[in-house]
């Protein structure tokens, strides 16, 4: 394939969509792109769509064929639009355009219009591309890019398909794919740059036929196959295919490389940037296909070819199709009845309907109809159901949406989908289908649920590492990074102090290193921004290093402890000079007694302490931790609200708790609610505070509301930082409504996560099949967060920080457990034994959660 023609020049096919041909600046970009290709010695064929919106107007004429007045009004709009485009392009000779406008007038007067004949509709719909290509040829030539106009119908001949309806033959035609030696030889003798139309072909009778929606993409692929092109480039208004629709999921990632099958699945299941039919012609011809942005030709775009090297199983995209209709057919008689499905499918065939998804049970068969591939209207469905009723009970379920996960090796990733499947628990899931080619998993739900569900699932796929966005061989930048101004963020402190860190690593690894300046900055960010909070307490369980505690206390924070050991640690460092908020959970009576003896503010979160040890709290003031019956967080194991969580008093037990408090002369002076960690939704704290305030008013003795912590720190490049200003505004609003209450908060990880790194040294390298393992001397005994709740930490090869990170590896430790994995599918600069690996955001829940498991010993800690 792709052998150069006799004259030595290869063909490139450039397709430009409606928005790319609708203004003069866009045509200037087309001219520049074509000239650049020609300067590389290529022959160029440009395939164009109609001006943006024109095909819809032509379709309106077809749909309203019986109303002459409506057809006339729409035609006048089309004529005015193209006359205006002619003026915008400053063209001199309107003869070419006038030919097609005159053709439009003749078609309006054509006797076939009254009945809306399919032959007439096809000729009407073809006019958009005829006009845009004629204007384009004239403008490109006038701009110094000599361009010859071709009629695509002379080269694309449709073929009749078995069982194809008349509608499909004329308005959704297909063209066979084959290299055309005569065309390859002939065209270079006529010119160097050509322009032709997408969307149309001719049939054996010489009639105009339409390739259906997205047919211009398909035309480009057909021409790519005919010319055995070097590449077919689809130029549009986006940079390529993304892991989700970026207009609803701004953090969707560009798919840099896909194979033909994956691209077809993504296009078929909802991605609008590429028509699914356009894949097969280039796949059969072995011609690569690329998607590029006309406005930003420098963007790499998406490349689609035969195979993607070094690609591990991954969900590449999540997409959604709306307007899906389900046909549910039920009959006791279908059980083991030979030929039942054949009878059912024959009825669909008789009505010219193409079935998409199929789900079967002993007494039920349910299928889906995709409106993009079928003429699905009330008349068609009524006739279908009438015929089906003769052999089964029929139910039509609509409107539905099909949500599809696409990626090669789908079955090997099912174990990662627990959190994704949980999102469907409260929805009406009508059908689940896992494709036989192991490329997709589809859920059909009510259409109203789909729009909110897709962004949630995209985020969960990344967090579950089922969508491996860190694999730069497949995934590119996010939509936000490509099209919006990047937030100016300082490089992490450890990059500037690399030499110091490498020196410390030579002394000992594994090695935790903390930067006090980062702790200070985070503390100041909270106190300086969220001014509605009156008292701050640092949750020392995140990191209890004395130097860090001193820095935080110096910033005006009290300390929150959860055990007698933490209290003793604080008192040893500070004596009585710091306030302690004590919030134990399921601890013995002695722990509460120790907190009271140490003068801490004690929090209770259960009936049991007052029911059984009431005298311990008699005459005292306490804080009450409530479960507000909802939770948030980056993983189920850090969500601390709801019935599935052990924390907090259920609201339905509040009255009994207050009765026991009165019985023992205990005053509830503060309400506390901490409902999860790693929260990046700025509305969370306002919601918590407002609910607490409402409850506090009813209690009557409450002076303070503690909204907990959980302030999230972005771990991945595509996560937006928490909007502290929005948090501040929300809390200020609640405080203005309830000025009688002090507001308290108890951050932990937010203050210290970014301040710490873990240094480890590479011990061994191993390859097993498609996996490459990098062993380091830190493991789950050193940093348990990845194993415990699938936490993500950035990992870099500090020894080779300036080299390309192009090795796809698993970073693992020395512990005798399969879960001893610090990072899955990471890109590192080629590691060697002895290299220093840096694990970022290790300042929180790192050393404090470490252990002596396997008797490996604990990491060294150093404060800079």
LOVORO-707067 format. One record per residue (C-alpha): residue in one letter; y negated, z, x negated. Coordinates in steps of 0.02 Angstrom, whole numbers, plus 50000, padded with zeros to 5 digits. Layout:
BEGIN
aYZX ...
This chain:
BEGIN
x500005000050000 x498174998149957 x498464984449828 x496814976349784 x496504959049857 x496434943649750 x494584945449717 x494854963149653 x493794972149785 x494534985149900 x493984987450081 x493195003150150 x492985005050338 x491505015550395 x491425021050577 x489805027950649 x489735036850816 x488435036350953 x487255049250881 x487345040550711 x486695024050781 x485385030350904 x483835031850794 x483025022050655 x483215036050525 x485075036350562 x485195017550535 x484295019950369 x485665032150320 x486985019550371 x486115006550262 x486085018550113 x487935022950135 x488435004650149 x487404999949996 x488195014049895 x489935008049940 x489484990249895 x488764996249729 x490485003249692 x491184985749711 x491924988449884 x491944976750033 x491254986050184 x491684984950368 x490574995350482 x491265000050654 x490005006850778 x489995015650946 x488725012751083 x487035021451077 x487235039751124 x487445041551312 x487625022851347 x489505023151381 x489235037051508 x487945026451597 x489075011251595 x490465021951665 x489275027751802 x489055009451849 x490945007451857 x491175023351959 x489785018552079 x490275000252088 x490144999552278 x488335005452278 x487274990852219 x485675001152218 x486425014552106 x487135001451988 x485434993151976 x484545009551938 x485755014251800 x485704996851727 x483804997751718 x483965013851617 x485165005351495 x484024990251476 x482505001251445 x483455011551316 x483964996351215 x482264988151227 x481505004151159 x482785004451017 x482334986350976 x480504991550962 x480925006950859 x481874996250735 x480384984150726 x481504969050747 x480754951750777 x482114941450862 x482764948551025 x483934934051057 x485524943351013 x485104958351121 x484514947251264 x486224938951267 x487074955351309 x485744961151431 x485954944751522 x487824947951523 x487494964751607 x486484956251742 x487884943851775 x489154957751788 x488064966851916 x488094950952021 x489944947851991 x491004947852151 x492264959052063 x490984973252063 x491214977252247 x493034981952224 x492804989052049 x494124977451975 x494844984151813 x494464967851722 x492654969651776 x492574987951722 x493234983651549 x491904970251524 x490534982151582 x491114996351468 x491174984751317 x489334980651326 x488764996751242 x489584992651076 x489104974351088 x487274979151101 x487284992750967 x488194981850841 x487014967350873 x485484978350845 x486314985850691 x486724969150611 x484934963450633 x484174979450566 x485314981050415 x484984963050367 x483114965350389 x483244980850278 x483984970850136 x485814974550173 x486494957450221 x487714960950362 x488794948950462 x489214952650644 x491054951650697 x491784951750871 x493184964650859 x494094956351004 x494494941650890 x495534953150778 x496224967050888 x497564961351012 x498244974351131 x500074975651176 x500844979151345 x501784995651347 x503304999751454 x502865008451617 x500995007451581 x499905007251735 x498604993751764 x497265006751731 x498055010751563 x498244992451517 x496404988651541 x495525005251510 x496695014251387 x497485000051289 x498385000951123 x498484988850976 x499974986750858 x499684990850675 x500034978350537 x499224972050377 x498334955450411 x498424945050253 x497414930850328 x495984942450375 x496004950850203 x495854933650123 x494594926250245 x493264939650263 x492704940650080 x492284922050087 x491064925550229 x490114940450157 x490174957750081 x489644969150224 x490174966850405 x489824975950568 x490944976150720 x491254985750880 x492375000350916 x493155004251084 x493774986851131 x495094973451104 x495814958651199 x497484956351285 x498684941651278 x497714933251418 x496114934151317 x495344947351431 x494284961651366 x495184978451366 x494564995851321 x495435007851202 x494915023251301 x493835037951255 x493685039851067 x494185021751051 x492925018350914 x493855030150798 x495455020950841 x494635004050812 x494135009650637 x495925014850602 x496614998450668 x495434988850552 x495895000350409 x497714995750435 x497344977150457 x496344976750295 x497484988950202 x495884998250162 x495615010450021 x494975023050150 x494335024350327 x492825035650344 x492315042550514 x490455046650503 x489855058250638 x488675073050665 x489815086350590 x490545088450416 x492355086750470 x493715095950563 x493515114750573 x494705129050603 x493935130950776 x492515123350875 x491045129250767 x489855129150915 x490825143650990 x491505150750826 x490095149450696 x491215156550560 x492495142750583 x492995135550415 x492935117450362 x494675110250341 x494505101450173 x496235093350172 x497525090150307 x499065079550321 x499175066350457 x500295076650572 x499205092150567 x497625081950596 x498425073450745 x498955090150820 x497205097350799 x496415081850875 x497675081351017 x497465099751061 x495595100051078 x494565095250925 x493295082450985 x492745076250815 x494215064250800 x495215054850931 x497085058350913 x497555040050932 x496645035450773 x497875044650662 x499435034250691 x498765017350628 x498195024450461 x499755035050444 x500885019850467 x499825009950344 x499685024150218 x497785023250223 x496825039750195 x495555044650326 x494005055350298 x492755063450415 x490975064250351 x489255069750413 x487985055550427 x486535067650402 x487305075850250 x488325062750157 x488435074550008 x489595086250106 x491415084150054 x492045082950233 x493875082650286 x495155071650198 x496735066950293 x498185059650196 x500075059750181 x500285077350109 x499275092150049 x499865098949881 x500175117449852 x499945121750036 x500825137250103 x501185139950288 x499545143850375 x498725141950544 x497455128350509 x496535128450674 x496415136050846 x495825124350982 x495595124351169 x495745110851301 x495015113651473 x495365104751636 x497245106351615 x498285104951774 x499985113251787 x501335106951904 x502625120451939 x504255114352018 x505535126852081 x507235124652159 x508855134752161 x509735118152162 x509145113051989 x510305125651903 x511525115251800 x511205100151912 x511505084351813 x510015072651819 x508765084451900 x507495082651759 x507775063951755 x507345063151940 x505795073751916 x505145063951768 x505485047451857 x504245052751990 x502925056451858 x503305039551780 x503115030951950 x501365038251966 x500895033151788 x500675051151729 x500975056751550 x501675074351533 x501015085351393 x501895102251390 x503565106751469 x504275124051505 x505985126351587 x506955140651665 x508535141551770 x507605138051930 x505905131751873 x505145117751774 x503265118251738 x502335104051655 x500515101251608 x499415085951633 x497995083051511 x496505074251594 x496085065051434 x497735055551446 x497885053951635 x496905049151787 x497085066151871 x496175066752037 x496545073452211 x497315057352272 x498495055952124 x499045074152134 x499295073252322 x500405057952307 x501375065952163 x501675082152258 x502235072752413 x503585063952314 x504105079452218 x504265089552379 x505805079552420 x506795088152282 x505905104752246 x504515116652294 x502895111552209 x501395121852157 x499815115252074 x498935127751959 x497175122851907 x495975123551822 x496845129651666 x496515129351480 x497755126651340 x497435137151185 x498385130551036 x498705136950860 x499045122550740 x499805123350567 x501325117850471 x502745130650469 x502225139350630 x503915147850655 x503845156050484 x502225164750535 x502755172050703 x502915189450627 x501035189250591 x500565186050772 x500755203450847 x498885206450862 x498625188750927 x499965190451060 x499225207151114 x497615198351164 x498585188851298 x499285204751374 x497975206651510 x497845188051550 x498785176851669 x499815166651547 x500575152451646 x501535143651507 x501975146151323 x502575131551218 x503115130951036 x503235113050976 x504865106150912 x503985099150758 x503505116950706 x501665112450707 x500925121650856 x501045136150975 x500165134251143 x499675146451280 x499065140151449 x497905152551537 x496585152151673 x495145141351614 x493885155451640 x494725166051505 x494755153251365 x492965152951302 x492905171451258 x494685171851193 x494575158551058 x493275167350947 x494265183550958 x495895175050911 x495085165750765 x494485182250693 x496185190350718 x497095175850635 x496035178050479 x496275196850475 x498155194950497 x498145182350354 x498985169850468 x497475158750439 x497315158950249 x495475154650234 x495455160150052 x496535145150007 x495205133449940 x496455119149930 x496405118250120 x494895127950183 x493095124450139 x491475133550183 x491105140550354 x490005131350478 x488655144550451 x488685142150263 x488575123250280 x487235121550411 x486185137250410 x485145145050274 x486235157250181 x485735175350181 x485045179450010 x486255192649948 x486245200449778 x487785197849673 x488895213449675 x488435226249543 x490075224049450 x489685206149399 x488155212049301 x489155226149220 x490695215849176 x490655220448991 x490625239049030 x492065237149151 x493125227549027 x492805241148898 x493345254549023 x494905244349062 x495365244448878 x495335263448884 x496455265149038 x497135255949189 x497285257649334 x495495263749335 x494275267349476 x492455264649429 x490985269949539 x489165264549535 x487985278349597 x486545266149620 x487525257449757 x487895273949843 x486045278149837 x485545261249909 x486775262650054 x486185280150097 x484385274550095 x484795259450204 x485525270650339 x484185284150336 x482765271950315 x483305260350455 x484135271050589 x482735283550614 x483355289350785 x484745299350699 x484135316850663 x485565323150555 x486765313850443 x488455320350382 x489485310950252 x491365310450290 x492025316050121 x493785310050157 x493145292650107 x492815298349928 x492645316349873 x492185313649690 x490925327449643 x489655315349570 x489665305049730 x489495320649839 x487995326549736 x487155309649753 x487395309249941 x486845327249969 x485295323549866 x484895309849994 x484805323050134 x486575322050202 x487675336250259 x489555334550233 x490945331950359 x492645339550315 x494335338550400 x495365351750308 x495185368850225 x495475360250059 x493955348950084 x492905363850137 x493435373549981 x493015358249873 x491265357249947 x490935375949933 x491515375549750 x490215362149710 x488765367349822 x489095385149876 x488195388250041 x486805375750002 x487495361950113 x487925361150298 x489735357450339 x490325349050497 x492175353150519 x493225341050625 x495085344750602 x496435336650709 x498125343950761 x497945357550630 x498655375250637 x497665390350694 x497395395650514 x496405379950478 x495165383850617 x495035401650554 x494655395250379 x493265384050445 x492485398250544 x492585409750392 x491725396550285 x490265395550406 x490605377350455 x490135369550622 x491845368650705 x492405354150815 x493825355650942 x494665340351020 x496075347251127 x496445360251261 x497755369151155 x496575379051040 x495655386851188 x497235389051292 x498195398251155 x496915404651028 x495415407551140 x494985424151057 x494735414850891 x493255405450965 x492605419151080 x490715420751080 x490505405550967 x489645388750979 x490755373450953 x490675354550951 x491835345151070 x492605328651018 x492865317151167 x493935301751190 x492815289751287 x494345278951328 x493905264051220 x494035260051035 x493465247650904 x493935244250724 x494645231650601 x496465236850632 x497445246550763 x497745260450637 x495895264050620 x495505263950806 x495275281850861 x494985280451048 x496075277451201 x497715285051258 x498655277651110 x497575287450988 x497885305750946 x496025309750931 x494845317351058 x494925326051226 x495305314751373 x493885314051497 x495065319151638 x495325335751547 x493475339551523 x493315350851675 x494805361351620 x494105362551443 x492435368851509 x493325381551620 x494265388351468 x492635388551368 x491785399151501 x493305410551510 x493165414251322 x491265414251313 x491265398351208 x489715387251215 x489895368251194 x488295363951102 x488755346851035 x489745331651090 x490635320950961 x491435303650979 x492115293550834 x493075278750904 x493545268150754 x493105261750581 x492515245350509 x491455241250662 x490255226650644 x489675226050826 x487925233450828 x488035238051013 x489425250650984 x488385266050941 x487195263451087 x488655262651207 x489405278551135 x487765287851138 x487325282851316 x489015288651381 x488895305051285 x487145308351352 x487715306151531 x489135318651504 x488025330851409 x486785332051553 x488185337751667 x488795350951544 x487065358551524 x487295367651358 x487345352751240 x485985350851108 x486675336850998 x487625320551017 x488665314850869 x488995295950881 x490265296550739 x490315284050597 x491305268050580 x489865257650512 x490735241850452 x490625234150280 x491045215350277 x492585212150172 x492685193250185 x491405180050142 x491325173850322 x490955190850399 x489145194450440 x488475211350383 x488145224750511 x486405222850586 x485715240250552 x484075236050637 x485015231950797 x485985248350783 x484335257450761 x483535248850911 x485015253251023 x485025271550975 x483145272750989 x483265266251167 x484525279651217 x483535293251129 x481965288251222 x482915290551385 x483685307251332 x482415315451215 x483175332751240 x484655328751128 x484735327750938 x485715312850872 x486985315450733 x488055303050638 x489435304250507 x489665288450402 x490975287750266 x491575270950203 x489875262650228 x489115273550093 x490425271549958 x491555256349985 x490495243749891 x490095256649757 x491865256849688 x493055244749605 x494835246549546 x495285239249377 x497085234349344 x497955224949205 x499135210149229 x500895215249178 x502015200549224 x501985183249304 x503395176349412 x503695160749516 x504945160749661 x505005144649759 x503255141149824 x502615158549783 x501815163849620 x501735182549591 x500495191549479 x501055209149440 x499755222449398 x499885240649348 x499015246649507 x500035247049667 x500125254549839 x500185271749757 x498455267849685 x497675258749834 x498645260149995 x497415251950115 x498185234350107 x499935241150142 x499375254150269 x498255243650380 x498205226250306 x496485229250233 x495715214750140 x494925217549968 x494145203949862 x495155201549702 x494535192549546 x495145189649369 x493775199149279 x494375193149110 x494085175049164 x492695177249291 x491825161149241 x493375150149251 x493895140749410 x494885151449531 x496215138349568 x497865147749553 x498615152749721 x499505169349694 x500185185449770 x499465200849684 x500795214449682 x501065231449604 x502505240549517 x503095251249664 x504865248949727 x504335243549902 x504165226149980 x502495231750051 x501765234449878 x500575219649895 x498725221149855 x498265203449904 x499185188849984 x498795170649944 x497285173549833 x496445160949720 x496225167849544 x495705160349379 x497365156949290 x497995174549251 x498895179249091 x499765195149039 x498455207848988 x497035200649094 x495975213249188 x496015211049376 x494605218549480 x494885224149660 x493235226049750 x492675238049887 x493825251449820 x492555265449828 x493185271649996 x494945277750036 x495555272949864 x495825287249743 x495775299949886 x497295291749966 x498265288649805 x499935297049768 x501225300149633 x502525289549723 x503855283149602 x503065295949484 x501895282249425 x500405293849407 x498645291849473 x497195281249418 x495795286749303 x494075288749385 x492405285249302 x490635286249372 x489305275049298 
